[in-house]
Structure formats: structure tokens, C-alpha cells
Amino acid sequence: MRRLTLAVLLVLTGCSPSTNDGAAFTAVDLTATPEALATHGDRLIIGTRPSDHPELVTRTKDGTLTNSRLTPATPYGKEAHWYGIVSDGTTITGVGGERGGAHGNVRWSAWTGDTSQIVEKPQAFSTFGGYGAGELIGPARTAQGPLIIGTWQSDKAGLDLAMWTYAADTWSRQPSAGTVLESSQDLLRFPLAVTQNGDNVLVVGWQTGKGQVSAAVWQFDGKTWTTATLPDGDAALAARCWEGTCHVVGRSKGKLAWWSGPDWKKLTTPDIPVGDDQILAAPVPVNGVPTLFIDHNGVKLVSEKDERPAGGPTGAVTAAERVGDQVFVIAGGRLWRLT
């Protein structure tokens, strides 16, 4: 695979679109703060949250916004923030959470439905919570159906990566022991993001052992998990796969890092700092070019092709999604469309 050279696209601040080279962002007016994005066929799904409860909004290509009916089943479901949403074009799967209880742990909620209605499916407390609970990273879809990726107490050390599968309204955690998801005294594993890769799943994150910290990926083909260490990386923070290639972005020595798989080559990137607690949104194709939206002295786009200026969003970029020929980002707590 040829080595990609990445350049930076500057996004000028302000809410009005820029007309330079035809590139611009337009704000999408919502009645609540956007938290998560997903593609649902030719429509955009937006997980939003007003002051105290979740909402789900559908946007059609012509800009029409429609609220789905949400039916929570638990007190924490009524208050949940969106941690992730996925769709196969028919069924929507969501993961919500809100902190509570004596220890302030996240109380998780799992949702399923479609654009007309999405329902919280109540689970036993021990499904996602309890003594051995870790965190939920988010949902993904495989040819066999939806799954949720997270962490759970390891039999050997720390936390294992964990996978929950869904059947008959019930989420069931699958065993990690004896697989590459299992942590040990020599190697602790930490997932940070999950994405679909064709009919399969890619999880990205980091691992540490024997004094070494490295970025890592874990891949599931529907039956077996495999893993790979990313070269010269400290943590992989986000990923998206399309047309047989996975684009993973993260951090290396405090700077932006980008890898391309399945051969996991490290690409040349601009000198952009990425902090230990910084969130990166997964890259998306823009006019066929892999493109990353990132906040660095103002929102910027990193791509392999050109440096077209654009105007619009400011603030931290927390999500990006492509629907048909339209690209959307959440930046600074607002939803923007690249025009």
C-alpha cells in the first residue's frame, strides 16, 4: 500500500459558512445537545440529550428532522447520556449511561428499535454492573447481529476486554479467558473505541506490559479474535473502516498518529499535539479522501489530498459521520454539516 502523506485543512472559526473553494460548514439547528451519530440507510441518526433525558433524532437528506419515540424502562435509562449508536439500516442499537448510586458508577442502559421508536431493554443488574463491572465502550454490528464492547474484571489481572451479544431481548457477556481479549500479569489491555469492519468488528485501544505501552487493535471475524500492535504508537483512540481499509487515529509521544490497515502502516501526519485525555473522532471519507476532523487551535481537517479551507465549527470534535454524500461532525457541542 502506498504511503499516505497527510496535510492539514484549516477550518476558520464562526457560524457562517465560508465560500472559499466551495468548502464550508453549516450549523444544524437542534433543540438539544448532540452526543452521538450513526448512519441509518440514507438518514442520519443523532443521539441528543436535553438537560435531563435522552432523545433520538432522524435527519433526512433534505434536512427534515424527526424525533423518535423513546421508551425507557429504568430510572437511569430516563436520564441516560448516549455512549454510542449503530444501525444496520433497519434496526438501531444504542448504549446509554448515567452516573449514580453510592459510588457514582455509570448505570448502563441498552436500547433497540427503529426510527419510529427505540426502547430500553432492561437487563439484570449483573449484566453490565456488579462486583466485576468495568466500562462499556459502545455497540457495533456483525453479520450475526449487534454486540457491545467493554471491559470486565479479569481472572488473572486488571480488566479483560469483554464482548456482549444479543438474543431474545437479552445481552450476554461472552468469556474472554483463553482469547486475546484476556489480560494477564504480563499484559494489561484497554479498549477505547469500536467500529464495524465489513461484517466484522475492529476494537482499538492500548496495552501495557513489561514497562512498555503500545497502541493495539483487536479484530473479530464472527468466531475468533485476533490482535496486532500498532507501530510507534501509545494509544489508538478512534477508527473507521471502508472499502477494505481501516483508518485508525491516536497518539504517539503526545502527537497525532494515524495507521492504515489491514497491514497497519503508520502514516506521516502533521505535528499536532494529542493529550492523554483527548477524544478523537473517527476519520470519514470526504470526496473519496480519508479525512480527520480535529481541534488544534481551532477545528482543522487532516487529509491526504489537499488543503481546502473551510469555515464553521469551533471546539472539541467528538463525532463524525458520513451519510450518502453528506458529512456531519459534532464540534463544540453543536452539529455541523460539511457543504
C-alpha positions in Angstrom: 0.0 0.0 0.0 1.4 3.4 -0.9 2.3 5.6 2.0 -0.1 8.5 2.5 1.1 12.0 3.1 -1.3 13.8 5.4 -1.9 17.6 5.2 -4.0 19.9 7.4 -7.1 21.7 6.2 -7.8 24.9 8.3 -11.4 25.5 9.3 -12.0 29.1 10.0 -14.0 30.0 13.1 -17.5 31.4 13.1 -21.0 30.1 12.4 -21.4 31.4 8.9 -20.3 29.2 6.0 -17.1 30.1 4.1 -17.2 30.2 0.3 -13.5 29.6 -0.2 -13.1 26.9 -2.8 -16.7 25.8 -2.2 -15.9 24.3 1.2 -18.0 25.3 4.2 -19.7 24.1 7.3 -23.3 24.9 8.1 -24.7 24.5 11.6 -27.7 22.1 12.0 -30.1 23.6 14.5 -31.2 21.1 17.1 -33.3 21.5 20.3 -30.8 19.6 22.4 -27.1 18.8 22.7 -25.9 16.1 20.2 -23.9 13.3 21.7 -23.6 10.5 19.1 -24.1 10.0 15.4 -24.9 7.0 13.2 -25.9 6.2 9.6 -29.3 4.6 9.2 -29.6 3.8 5.5 -29.8 7.2 3.8 -30.6 9.0 7.0 -28.5 10.4 9.9 -29.3 9.3 13.4 -28.5 11.8 16.1 -28.4 10.9 19.8 -29.2 14.1 21.7 -29.8 15.0 25.3 -31.7 18.0 26.7 -31.0 18.8 30.3 -32.1 15.5 31.9 -33.1 12.8 29.4 -32.0 11.2 26.1 -33.6 11.8 22.7 -33.1 10.3 19.3 -33.5 12.4 16.1 -33.5 11.4 12.5 -32.4 13.7 9.7 -33.3 13.0 6.1 -31.1 14.2 3.2 -33.3 17.2 2.7 -32.8 18.3 6.3 -36.1 17.2 7.8 -35.7 16.4 11.5 -37.9 13.9 13.2 -37.9 12.7 16.8 -38.2 9.0 17.5 -40.3 7.9 20.5 -38.1 6.7 23.3 -39.4 4.3 25.9 -37.1 4.0 28.9 -37.6 1.1 31.3 -35.4 2.1 34.2 -34.8 5.3 36.2 -31.2 5.6 34.8 -32.5 4.9 31.3 -34.7 8.0 31.7 -31.6 10.1 32.4 -29.0 8.5 30.1 -26.3 10.1 28.0 -25.6 8.4 24.7 -22.3 6.4 24.6 -22.9 5.0 21.2 -25.4 4.2 18.5 -25.2 1.8 15.5 -27.6 0.7 12.8 -27.8 -1.9 10.1 -30.3 0.3 8.1 -33.3 -1.4 9.8 -32.6 -1.9 13.5 -31.0 0.7 15.7 -28.9 -0.3 18.7 -27.8 2.2 21.4 -25.9 2.2 24.6 -26.7 4.8 27.2 -25.4 5.6 30.7 -25.7 7.9 33.6 -23.7 8.0 36.8 -25.4 7.3 40.1 -25.5 5.3 43.2 -23.3 5.5 46.3 -20.1 5.1 44.2 -21.1 7.2 41.3 -20.6 4.4 38.8 -22.2 4.6 35.3 -25.5 2.8 35.3 -25.9 1.4 31.8 -28.9 1.1 29.5 -29.3 -0.8 26.3 -31.7 0.3 23.6 -33.1 -1.2 20.4 -35.7 -0.1 17.8 -36.0 1.9 14.7 -36.7 5.5 13.6 -40.2 5.4 14.9 -39.5 4.1 18.4 -36.5 2.9 20.3 -37.0 1.0 23.6 -34.7 0.4 26.5 -34.4 -3.4 27.1 -34.0 -3.8 30.8 -31.2 -6.2 31.8 -30.3 -7.9 35.1 -28.1 -5.7 37.2 -25.2 -8.2 36.9 -25.3 -8.0 33.0 -23.3 -4.7 32.9 -22.9 -3.9 36.6 -21.9 -5.6 39.8 -18.7 -6.5 41.5 -16.7 -7.3 38.3 -18.0 -4.5 36.2 -15.8 -2.3 34.1 -16.9 0.2 31.4 -18.9 -0.1 28.2 -17.2 1.3 25.1 -20.1 1.1 22.7 -22.1 -1.0 20.3 -21.2 -2.5 16.9 -22.8 -4.8 14.4 -21.7 -8.0 12.8 -23.3 -10.4 10.3 -24.6 -12.4 13.4 -26.2 -9.3 14.9 -25.3 -6.5 17.4 -22.7 -6.6 20.1 -21.4 -4.4 22.8 -17.7 -4.0 23.6 -16.4 -3.1 27.1 -14.3 -4.3 30.0 -14.8 -6.8 32.8 -12.8 -8.0 35.8 -10.1 -10.4 34.7 -9.4 -13.8 36.3 -5.7 -13.0 36.0 -5.1 -9.3 36.3 -6.9 -6.0 35.9 -9.7 -5.9 33.3 -10.3 -8.0 30.2 -11.8 -6.7 27.1 -15.3 -8.0 27.0 -18.0 -8.7 24.4 -21.7 -8.9 25.0 -24.0 -10.5 22.3 -27.8 -10.0 22.0 -30.6 -12.5 21.6 -34.2 -12.6 22.7 -34.0 -9.1 24.3 -31.1 -10.2 26.5 -27.4 -9.2 26.4 -25.0 -11.9 27.4 -21.3 -11.5 28.2 -19.1 -13.9 26.3 -16.0 -15.4 28.0 -12.7 -13.6 27.4 -10.5 -16.2 29.1 -8.2 -18.1 26.7 -8.6 -15.4 24.0 -6.6 -12.3 23.0 -9.1 -10.3 25.0 -7.7 -11.6 28.3 -5.3 -9.5 30.4 -2.5 -11.1 32.4 0.2 -10.2 34.8 2.4 -9.5 31.8 0.0 -7.6 29.6 -3.0 -5.4 30.5 -5.4 -4.4 27.8 -7.6 -1.3 27.5 -10.2 -0.8 24.7 -11.1 2.8 23.8 -13.3 2.5 20.6 -15.1 0.0 18.4 -16.2 0.1 14.8 -17.6 -2.1 12.1 -15.3 -3.7 9.6 -17.4 -5.2 6.8 -19.4 -7.9 8.6 -16.8 -8.0 11.4 -15.6 -5.7 14.2 -12.5 -3.7 15.0 -11.6 -2.6 18.5 -8.8 -0.1 19.2 -7.0 1.0 22.3 -3.8 0.4 24.2 -1.9 -2.1 26.2 0.9 -2.1 28.7 3.3 -4.8 29.9 6.9 -5.2 30.9 7.4 -1.4 31.1 6.1 -0.9 27.5 3.0 1.0 26.4 1.7 0.4 22.9 -1.3 1.1 20.7 -3.2 -2.0 19.7 -6.2 -3.3 17.7 -8.4 -6.4 18.2 -10.4 -7.9 15.4 -13.4 -10.2 15.5 -14.4 -12.2 12.4 -17.6 -13.6 14.0 -15.8 -16.6 15.5 -12.3 -15.7 16.6 -10.5 -12.7 18.0 -7.0 -11.7 16.7 -4.8 -8.8 17.8 -2.0 -6.6 16.5 0.3 -4.0 18.0 0.5 -0.7 16.0 4.0 0.6 15.3 5.3 3.5 17.2 2.1 4.3 19.0 1.0 4.9 22.6 -2.8 4.6 22.1 -5.3 4.1 19.3 -8.3 6.4 20.1 -10.8 6.0 17.1 -11.2 4.1 13.9 -13.4 3.6 10.9 -13.2 1.1 8.1 -14.5 1.3 4.5 -13.6 -0.3 1.1 -11.4 -2.9 2.8 -9.2 -0.4 4.6 -9.3 0.6 8.3 -8.2 4.1 9.3 -7.0 4.3 13.0 -6.1 7.5 14.7 -4.5 8.0 18.1 -1.4 9.2 19.9 2.3 8.7 19.7 4.6 10.5 22.1 2.0 13.2 22.6 1.4 13.8 18.9 -1.3 12.7 16.4 -0.7 9.3 14.9 -2.5 7.6 12.0 -2.4 4.0 10.9 -3.8 2.2 7.9 -4.8 -1.4 8.0 -5.0 -4.3 7.4 -1.2 -4.1 7.2 -1.1 -1.4 9.9 1.3 1.1 8.4 2.0 4.3 10.3 1.3 7.3 8.1 3.0 10.7 8.0 1.0 13.2 9.9 1.1 16.9 10.8 2.7 17.9 14.1 -0.5 18.1 16.1 -0.5 17.5 19.9 -2.9 15.0 21.3 -3.3 15.0 25.1 -3.7 12.0 27.3 -7.4 12.7 27.9 -8.2 14.0 24.4 -11.0 12.4 22.4 -10.6 11.9 18.6 -13.5 11.4 16.2 -13.1 8.6 13.7 -12.0 9.6 10.2 -14.5 9.7 7.3 -14.2 9.8 3.5 -14.6 13.3 2.1 -14.7 13.3 -1.7 -13.0 9.9 -1.5 -10.2 11.1 0.7 -9.7 9.8 4.3 -10.2 12.9 6.5 -9.9 13.5 10.2 -11.6 16.4 12.0 -9.6 17.7 15.0 -9.5 20.7 17.3 -6.0 22.2 17.2 -6.0 26.0 17.7 -9.4 25.8 16.0 -11.0 22.9 14.2 -8.9 21.5 11.4 -9.2 18.7 8.9 -6.4 16.3 8.2 -6.4 14.6 4.8 -4.1 13.1 2.3 -5.1 15.2 -0.7 -5.2 19.0 -0.4 -5.6 22.0 1.9 -9.0 23.4 1.0 -10.0 26.0 3.7 -13.5 25.8 5.2 -15.4 27.8 7.7 -17.7 26.8 10.6 -17.2 24.8 13.8 -15.1 25.5 16.9 -14.4 23.5 19.9 -13.7 19.8 20.6 -14.7 17.4 17.9 -16.4 14.4 19.4 -18.0 12.6 16.5 -18.1 12.5 12.7 -20.3 10.6 10.3 -20.9 10.3 6.5 -24.4 9.7 5.2 -24.5 9.4 1.4 -22.6 12.4 0.1 -23.0 14.4 3.3 -20.6 14.7 6.2 -21.5 15.7 9.7 -19.5 16.5 12.8 -20.2 17.3 16.4 -17.9 20.1 17.5 -18.2 22.4 20.4 -21.4 20.7 21.5 -23.1 21.5 18.1 -23.9 19.6 15.0 -22.4 20.8 11.7 -22.7 19.7 8.1 -19.9 20.0 5.6 -21.2 21.5 2.4 
